[in-house]
Amino acid sequence: MTELSRPDPLAARDVLDVLVVGAEQAGLAAGHALRNTGLTHLLLEAVTVGGSWPRYYDSLRLFSPARFSALPGLAFPAAPNAYRPGMR
């Protein structure tokens, strides 16, 4: 057993109900919405959860208001209309 091992989501079933490919903002929101549905689901991400954009765009900064950066169940730590200049 490795440090990162988790219960096998397929242990009791042969098939998943939902497979979410991509664990960026939309994928994480979908996973949150599926939590209490009773559906067996799995989120897959090729690189790191939250996306790979920092690896490709050194100059990219968050340029939308905080209200568009929150995830379901996880508020963004700023006023809804605030911009976070310099934040990645």
Secondary structure, 3 states (H helix, E strand, C coil): CCCCCCCCCCCCCCCCCEEEECCCHHHHHHHHHHCCCCCCEEEECCCCCCCCHHHHCCCCCCCCCHHHCCECCECCCCCCCCCCCCCC
